Amino acid sequence: MESKLAQFSILNQKDKGPAFISLIPEILAKPNAAASADLNTLVKTVVNQESVGLVVGRQVLTELVKILGDGTVKDTELRKCLVEDTLATIQPRIVSYEEQVNSLRFQLADLLEGEEEWSDAARVLMGISFDSGQRAIGDADKLRVYVRIVRLLLEDEDSVQAETYYNRAALLVHSTNDRETLLQFKLCQARISDYGRKFLEAASRYHELSYVGEIDEEERRHMLVAAVTCAVLAPAGPNRSRVLASLYRDERTVDLPTYNILSKMFLDHILRPSEIKEFEKTLKPHQLAKIAISSNDRLASASHENSPPNVNEPAASTRTGPSTVLDRAVMEHNLLASSKIYNNITFRGLGALLDLTPGAAETMARKMIEQGRLRGFIDQVDKLIWFEGNQEDDAQGKAGGLGDVEEAEDTGAPFTKRWDTQIRLTAAHVESIVQQLNKKGLVPLVASTA
């Protein structure tokens, strides 16, 4: 091999390129170890020898990249080894061969992704140079690479680094109309929100994607499941109620394994420990992350430990706060659900309901009231939490924006039936107003023509 390379090196400049290229199929036909060694020698010769020249070097490497990419080398491990060795040889002179290096990186990333080496594939793509002097790379191509990097990093749950590249992609998303790229970006957006514990945003985006016809049906089902999971984990309050209402009214959720907990949360039923454990089995590791309790909350949670217990109340728990994201979501939901049942409740009674110390239960209720997620007030003298009764959920709204008109009796019907009741009530009010105006002669009746 060395003798042939030496002979080709002294040829005329226009003959060197075809001569070196003719060696590539011959080398790749050899056994694995010999092919790898000889190809490495060829690449070193065309890249490092001044007599070969930059033009010939680019010509040979471009043909080599093409042959490696068209499936000539059937052995995946050999192909991976050849690509890695070629990249290592070219690396010191990457400025002169940026286009060829980028193509090799794409090939290596494909191979690593096929082996489910997600982080390694992402790191290979991170090394791609977008400011190549040989060929300008457009914003749409940059966006596709960034979205792919985000997707690969999220497969290994590296959400911190994934968010960095997601932010870069967000600056370029306007540069393309390619439907596939935009859908992949939206999915990355939903997953970034999910990993960042922005569960309301994630639920809305997953639910939106679950309607997209271009996505495979099984994938749409996974997105619908993810939307329900994120909605359950979201902070209790009016905003979550809107998302839960949207999912509850989606007829596809009836067949989901998480429908039971979705319906109970939407209907403001208190969740039992057995139901929570069943739901917990469906969660991903990042959704079971531990949460820390601040020192102020820990002090407030312990403030009622020395208060004398009431004989009519259950024994107080020793927990000073939720330990996981799911814990917090369930406790806040049960607190909100209890506000639909009770007019008021003692700190100790609420603590028994939530499995918290009385002080921790008061702290959770105080935070929810401060944030507008719970209607009520706290009487610290009598150690009572008062809930504001007969209030409609913000998710339901008022028919026609009329506000608090005279309401029909609340029979506990689903929100759709309450909405219909309000529409009938509004129509009755309009008819009553017209009749009053007619009696005073302000609106003349128009005779109907048969």
ZAKOL-126519 format. One record per residue (C-alpha): chain; x, y, z; residue in one letter. Coordinates in steps of 0.25 Angstrom, whole numbers. Example, Ala and Ser with C-alpha at 12.3 -4.5 7.8 and 13.67 -1.06 7.14 Angstrom:
REM ZAKOL-126519
<A, <49, -18, 31>, a>
<A, <55, -4, 29>, s>
***
This chain:
REM ZAKOL-126519
<A, <0, 0, 0>, m>
<A, <11, 10, 4>, e>
<A, <18, 7, -10>, s>
<A, <5, 10, -18>, k>
<A, <3, 23, -10>, l>
<A, <17, 27, -12>, a>
<A, <16, 25, -27>, q>
<A, <2, 33, -28>, f>
<A, <8, 44, -20>, s>
<A, <18, 48, -31>, i>
<A, <7, 47, -42>, l>
<A, <2, 60, -49>, n>
<A, <-7, 68, -40>, q>
<A, <-19, 65, -49>, k>
<A, <-16, 50, -49>, d>
<A, <-14, 49, -34>, k>
<A, <-29, 50, -30>, g>
<A, <-34, 38, -39>, p>
<A, <-22, 30, -35>, a>
<A, <-24, 31, -20>, f>
<A, <-39, 29, -22>, i>
<A, <-37, 16, -29>, s>
<A, <-31, 10, -17>, l>
<A, <-43, 12, -8>, i>
<A, <-52, 0, -13>, p>
<A, <-39, -8, -13>, e>
<A, <-36, -5, 1>, i>
<A, <-51, -7, 6>, l>
<A, <-51, -21, 0>, a>
<A, <-40, -26, 9>, k>
<A, <-43, -32, 23>, p>
<A, <-47, -23, 34>, n>
<A, <-33, -20, 41>, a>
<A, <-26, -19, 28>, a>
<A, <-36, -9, 22>, a>
<A, <-36, -1, 34>, s>
<A, <-21, 0, 34>, a>
<A, <-20, 3, 19>, d>
<A, <-31, 13, 19>, l>
<A, <-24, 21, 30>, n>
<A, <-11, 21, 23>, t>
<A, <-18, 26, 10>, l>
<A, <-25, 37, 18>, v>
<A, <-12, 41, 25>, k>
<A, <-5, 42, 12>, t>
<A, <-16, 51, 5>, v>
<A, <-18, 60, 17>, v>
<A, <-4, 62, 22>, n>
<A, <6, 61, 10>, q>
<A, <8, 75, 4>, e>
<A, <11, 69, -10>, s>
<A, <-3, 64, -11>, v>
<A, <-10, 77, -9>, g>
<A, <-23, 82, -3>, l>
<A, <-31, 81, -16>, v>
<A, <-28, 66, -18>, v>
<A, <-29, 64, -3>, g>
<A, <-44, 69, -3>, r>
<A, <-47, 61, -16>, q>
<A, <-42, 48, -9>, v>
<A, <-49, 51, 4>, l>
<A, <-62, 55, -3>, t>
<A, <-62, 41, -11>, e>
<A, <-59, 34, 2>, l>
<A, <-70, 40, 10>, v>
<A, <-79, 37, -2>, k>
<A, <-75, 22, -2>, i>
<A, <-76, 21, 13>, l>
<A, <-90, 27, 13>, g>
<A, <-96, 19, 2>, d>
<A, <-96, 5, 9>, g>
<A, <-84, -1, 2>, t>
<A, <-78, -5, 15>, v>
<A, <-89, -15, 21>, k>
<A, <-82, -18, 34>, d>
<A, <-87, -7, 44>, t>
<A, <-76, -8, 53>, e>
<A, <-65, -7, 42>, l>
<A, <-72, 5, 36>, r>
<A, <-73, 12, 50>, k>
<A, <-58, 9, 52>, c>
<A, <-54, 15, 38>, l>
<A, <-62, 27, 41>, v>
<A, <-56, 30, 55>, e>
<A, <-42, 27, 50>, d>
<A, <-44, 37, 38>, t>
<A, <-50, 47, 47>, l>
<A, <-38, 46, 56>, a>
<A, <-28, 47, 45>, t>
<A, <-35, 60, 39>, i>
<A, <-37, 67, 52>, q>
<A, <-24, 74, 52>, p>
<A, <-27, 80, 39>, r>
<A, <-42, 82, 41>, i>
<A, <-42, 96, 35>, v>
<A, <-38, 91, 22>, s>
<A, <-48, 79, 21>, y>
<A, <-60, 85, 29>, e>
<A, <-71, 80, 19>, e>
<A, <-65, 66, 19>, q>
<A, <-64, 65, 34>, v>
<A, <-78, 70, 36>, n>
<A, <-83, 59, 26>, s>
<A, <-75, 48, 34>, l>
<A, <-81, 54, 47>, r>
<A, <-95, 52, 42>, f>
<A, <-92, 37, 38>, q>
<A, <-86, 34, 51>, l>
<A, <-98, 41, 59>, a>
<A, <-107, 32, 50>, d>
<A, <-99, 19, 54>, l>
<A, <-98, 23, 69>, l>
<A, <-113, 26, 69>, e>
<A, <-116, 12, 63>, g>
<A, <-108, 6, 75>, e>
<A, <-117, 15, 84>, e>
<A, <-104, 22, 89>, e>
<A, <-113, 35, 90>, w>
<A, <-103, 44, 97>, s>
<A, <-91, 40, 89>, d>
<A, <-99, 43, 76>, a>
<A, <-103, 57, 82>, a>
<A, <-88, 60, 85>, r>
<A, <-84, 56, 71>, v>
<A, <-94, 66, 65>, l>
<A, <-90, 77, 75>, m>
<A, <-76, 77, 68>, g>
<A, <-82, 81, 54>, i>
<A, <-77, 94, 49>, s>
<A, <-88, 103, 44>, f>
<A, <-79, 114, 40>, d>
<A, <-72, 106, 29>, s>
<A, <-64, 114, 18>, g>
<A, <-67, 103, 8>, q>
<A, <-82, 103, 8>, r>
<A, <-92, 112, 15>, a>
<A, <-101, 105, 24>, i>
<A, <-115, 111, 25>, g>
<A, <-124, 114, 37>, d>
<A, <-133, 102, 33>, a>
<A, <-122, 92, 33>, d>
<A, <-117, 98, 47>, k>
<A, <-131, 96, 53>, l>
<A, <-132, 82, 48>, r>
<A, <-118, 79, 55>, v>
<A, <-122, 86, 68>, y>
<A, <-135, 79, 69>, v>
<A, <-129, 66, 67>, r>
<A, <-118, 69, 78>, i>
<A, <-130, 72, 87>, v>
<A, <-137, 60, 84>, r>
<A, <-125, 51, 86>, l>
<A, <-121, 58, 99>, l>
<A, <-136, 56, 104>, l>
<A, <-135, 41, 101>, e>
<A, <-124, 40, 112>, d>
<A, <-132, 50, 121>, e>
<A, <-121, 61, 120>, d>
<A, <-131, 72, 121>, s>
<A, <-121, 83, 125>, v>
<A, <-112, 82, 113>, q>
<A, <-125, 79, 104>, a>
<A, <-131, 92, 108>, e>
<A, <-118, 100, 104>, t>
<A, <-120, 95, 90>, y>
<A, <-135, 96, 90>, y>
<A, <-133, 111, 93>, n>
<A, <-124, 112, 80>, r>
<A, <-134, 104, 72>, a>
<A, <-145, 114, 77>, a>
<A, <-138, 126, 71>, l>
<A, <-138, 119, 57>, l>
<A, <-152, 112, 57>, v>
<A, <-157, 123, 48>, h>
<A, <-147, 120, 37>, s>
<A, <-155, 107, 32>, t>
<A, <-168, 103, 28>, n>
<A, <-164, 88, 28>, d>
<A, <-176, 81, 35>, r>
<A, <-167, 69, 41>, e>
<A, <-157, 79, 47>, t>
<A, <-168, 88, 53>, l>
<A, <-175, 76, 59>, l>
<A, <-162, 70, 65>, q>
<A, <-159, 84, 71>, f>
<A, <-173, 85, 77>, k>
<A, <-171, 71, 83>, l>
<A, <-157, 75, 89>, c>
<A, <-164, 88, 94>, q>
<A, <-174, 79, 101>, a>
<A, <-163, 70, 107>, r>
<A, <-155, 81, 112>, i>
<A, <-167, 87, 119>, s>
<A, <-169, 73, 125>, d>
<A, <-155, 71, 130>, y>
<A, <-155, 86, 135>, g>
<A, <-167, 83, 144>, r>
<A, <-176, 93, 136>, k>
<A, <-187, 82, 135>, f>
<A, <-198, 91, 131>, l>
<A, <-191, 96, 119>, e>
<A, <-186, 81, 116>, a>
<A, <-200, 76, 117>, a>
<A, <-206, 86, 107>, s>
<A, <-195, 84, 97>, r>
<A, <-196, 68, 98>, y>
<A, <-211, 69, 96>, h>
<A, <-210, 78, 84>, e>
<A, <-200, 69, 78>, l>
<A, <-209, 57, 80>, s>
<A, <-219, 63, 70>, y>
<A, <-208, 64, 59>, v>
<A, <-212, 54, 47>, g>
<A, <-198, 53, 42>, e>
<A, <-193, 46, 55>, i>
<A, <-194, 31, 56>, d>
<A, <-207, 27, 64>, e>
<A, <-199, 20, 74>, e>
<A, <-190, 32, 76>, e>
<A, <-203, 41, 78>, r>
<A, <-208, 31, 89>, r>
<A, <-194, 32, 96>, h>
<A, <-196, 48, 95>, m>
<A, <-210, 47, 101>, l>
<A, <-205, 39, 112>, v>
<A, <-194, 48, 115>, a>
<A, <-204, 60, 114>, a>
<A, <-212, 53, 125>, v>
<A, <-200, 50, 134>, t>
<A, <-195, 65, 133>, c>
<A, <-209, 70, 136>, a>
<A, <-210, 61, 149>, v>
<A, <-196, 66, 153>, l>
<A, <-199, 81, 151>, a>
<A, <-202, 90, 163>, p>
<A, <-216, 90, 167>, a>
<A, <-224, 102, 163>, g>
<A, <-233, 108, 152>, p>
<A, <-223, 107, 141>, n>
<A, <-221, 92, 144>, r>
<A, <-236, 91, 144>, s>
<A, <-237, 96, 130>, r>
<A, <-227, 86, 125>, v>
<A, <-234, 75, 132>, l>
<A, <-247, 79, 126>, a>
<A, <-241, 79, 112>, s>
<A, <-236, 65, 115>, l>
<A, <-248, 59, 122>, y>
<A, <-257, 63, 110>, r>
<A, <-247, 57, 100>, d>
<A, <-254, 43, 97>, e>
<A, <-241, 37, 95>, r>
<A, <-237, 38, 109>, t>
<A, <-248, 28, 113>, v>
<A, <-239, 16, 109>, d>
<A, <-226, 21, 116>, l>
<A, <-221, 14, 128>, p>
<A, <-220, 27, 135>, t>
<A, <-235, 31, 132>, y>
<A, <-239, 27, 147>, n>
<A, <-230, 38, 153>, i>
<A, <-233, 48, 142>, l>
<A, <-248, 47, 145>, s>
<A, <-246, 48, 160>, k>
<A, <-238, 60, 159>, m>
<A, <-247, 67, 149>, f>
<A, <-259, 64, 158>, l>
<A, <-252, 68, 170>, d>
<A, <-252, 55, 177>, h>
<A, <-242, 52, 188>, i>
<A, <-231, 42, 184>, l>
<A, <-228, 30, 192>, r>
<A, <-214, 24, 195>, p>
<A, <-217, 11, 186>, s>
<A, <-221, 20, 174>, e>
<A, <-208, 28, 176>, i>
<A, <-199, 16, 177>, k>
<A, <-205, 11, 164>, e>
<A, <-203, 24, 157>, f>
<A, <-189, 25, 162>, e>
<A, <-185, 12, 154>, k>
<A, <-187, 20, 141>, t>
<A, <-178, 31, 144>, l>
<A, <-164, 34, 138>, k>
<A, <-152, 36, 148>, p>
<A, <-152, 51, 146>, h>
<A, <-167, 52, 150>, q>
<A, <-163, 45, 163>, l>
<A, <-153, 55, 167>, a>
<A, <-151, 58, 181>, k>
<A, <-154, 73, 185>, i>
<A, <-148, 80, 197>, a>
<A, <-155, 88, 208>, i>
<A, <-151, 102, 211>, s>
<A, <-146, 105, 225>, s>
<A, <-157, 115, 226>, n>
<A, <-168, 105, 222>, d>
<A, <-161, 95, 232>, r>
<A, <-162, 104, 243>, l>
<A, <-177, 108, 240>, a>
<A, <-180, 93, 239>, s>
<A, <-175, 90, 253>, a>
<A, <-182, 102, 259>, s>
<A, <-194, 94, 264>, h>
<A, <-187, 82, 269>, e>
<A, <-188, 86, 283>, n>
<A, <-203, 90, 283>, s>
<A, <-212, 81, 291>, p>
<A, <-220, 71, 282>, p>
<A, <-235, 71, 282>, n>
<A, <-241, 58, 286>, v>
<A, <-251, 59, 274>, n>
<A, <-240, 60, 264>, e>
<A, <-231, 49, 259>, p>
<A, <-216, 48, 263>, a>
<A, <-207, 57, 255>, a>
<A, <-197, 52, 245>, s>
<A, <-182, 55, 246>, t>
<A, <-180, 59, 232>, r>
<A, <-176, 73, 230>, t>
<A, <-178, 74, 215>, g>
<A, <-179, 66, 202>, p>
<A, <-167, 58, 198>, s>
<A, <-169, 57, 183>, t>
<A, <-176, 65, 171>, v>
<A, <-187, 54, 171>, l>
<A, <-188, 56, 187>, d>
<A, <-190, 71, 185>, r>
<A, <-200, 70, 174>, a>
<A, <-209, 60, 181>, v>
<A, <-208, 68, 194>, m>
<A, <-212, 81, 187>, e>
<A, <-223, 74, 180>, h>
<A, <-229, 67, 192>, n>
<A, <-228, 81, 199>, l>
<A, <-236, 87, 188>, l>
<A, <-246, 75, 188>, a>
<A, <-248, 77, 203>, s>
<A, <-252, 92, 200>, s>
<A, <-264, 86, 192>, k>
<A, <-268, 77, 204>, i>
<A, <-266, 86, 216>, y>
<A, <-269, 100, 220>, n>
<A, <-258, 100, 229>, n>
<A, <-247, 91, 235>, i>
<A, <-237, 91, 246>, t>
<A, <-222, 91, 244>, f>
<A, <-222, 77, 251>, r>
<A, <-233, 71, 243>, g>
<A, <-228, 76, 230>, l>
<A, <-214, 70, 234>, g>
<A, <-220, 57, 236>, a>
<A, <-227, 58, 223>, l>
<A, <-214, 61, 215>, l>
<A, <-205, 53, 224>, d>
<A, <-197, 65, 229>, l>
<A, <-195, 72, 242>, t>
<A, <-205, 83, 245>, p>
<A, <-195, 94, 243>, g>
<A, <-191, 88, 229>, a>
<A, <-206, 87, 225>, a>
<A, <-208, 102, 229>, e>
<A, <-195, 105, 221>, t>
<A, <-200, 98, 208>, m>
<A, <-214, 105, 210>, a>
<A, <-208, 118, 212>, r>
<A, <-199, 117, 199>, k>
<A, <-211, 113, 191>, m>
<A, <-219, 124, 196>, i>
<A, <-208, 134, 193>, e>
<A, <-206, 129, 179>, q>
<A, <-221, 130, 176>, g>
<A, <-223, 115, 175>, r>
<A, <-232, 113, 187>, l>
<A, <-243, 122, 191>, r>
<A, <-244, 124, 206>, g>
<A, <-237, 130, 218>, f>
<A, <-230, 126, 231>, i>
<A, <-234, 128, 245>, d>
<A, <-221, 126, 253>, q>
<A, <-227, 129, 266>, v>
<A, <-237, 117, 265>, d>
<A, <-228, 109, 256>, k>
<A, <-238, 108, 245>, l>
<A, <-238, 109, 230>, i>
<A, <-251, 115, 224>, w>
<A, <-254, 112, 210>, f>
<A, <-263, 121, 202>, e>
<A, <-275, 113, 198>, g>
<A, <-285, 113, 186>, n>
<A, <-274, 118, 176>, q>
<A, <-273, 113, 162>, e>
<A, <-260, 107, 157>, d>
<A, <-252, 117, 149>, d>
<A, <-251, 107, 138>, a>
<A, <-265, 107, 136>, q>
<A, <-267, 122, 135>, g>
<A, <-280, 129, 134>, k>
<A, <-290, 128, 122>, a>
<A, <-289, 139, 113>, g>
<A, <-280, 147, 123>, g>
<A, <-293, 151, 131>, l>
<A, <-286, 148, 144>, g>
<A, <-294, 144, 156>, d>
<A, <-308, 143, 152>, v>
<A, <-318, 135, 160>, e>
<A, <-313, 121, 159>, e>
<A, <-320, 108, 158>, a>
<A, <-319, 98, 169>, e>
<A, <-305, 91, 168>, d>
<A, <-309, 76, 167>, t>
<A, <-294, 72, 166>, g>
<A, <-296, 70, 151>, a>
<A, <-284, 70, 141>, p>
<A, <-280, 84, 137>, f>
<A, <-286, 82, 123>, t>
<A, <-300, 81, 129>, k>
<A, <-297, 93, 138>, r>
<A, <-293, 101, 126>, w>
<A, <-307, 97, 119>, d>
<A, <-314, 101, 131>, t>
<A, <-308, 115, 131>, q>
<A, <-311, 116, 116>, i>
<A, <-326, 113, 119>, r>
<A, <-326, 123, 131>, l>
<A, <-320, 134, 122>, t>
<A, <-330, 132, 111>, a>
<A, <-341, 132, 122>, a>
<A, <-336, 145, 127>, h>
<A, <-336, 151, 113>, v>
<A, <-350, 147, 111>, e>
<A, <-354, 153, 125>, s>
<A, <-347, 166, 121>, i>
<A, <-354, 167, 108>, v>
<A, <-368, 165, 115>, q>
<A, <-365, 176, 125>, q>
<A, <-361, 186, 114>, l>
<A, <-374, 182, 106>, n>
<A, <-383, 184, 118>, k>
<A, <-377, 198, 119>, k>
<A, <-379, 201, 104>, g>
<A, <-364, 202, 101>, l>
<A, <-363, 191, 91>, v>
<A, <-375, 189, 82>, p>
<A, <-379, 175, 79>, l>
<A, <-378, 171, 64>, v>
<A, <-389, 162, 59>, a>
<A, <-384, 150, 53>, s>
<A, <-389, 147, 38>, t>
<A, <-393, 133, 36>, a>
***
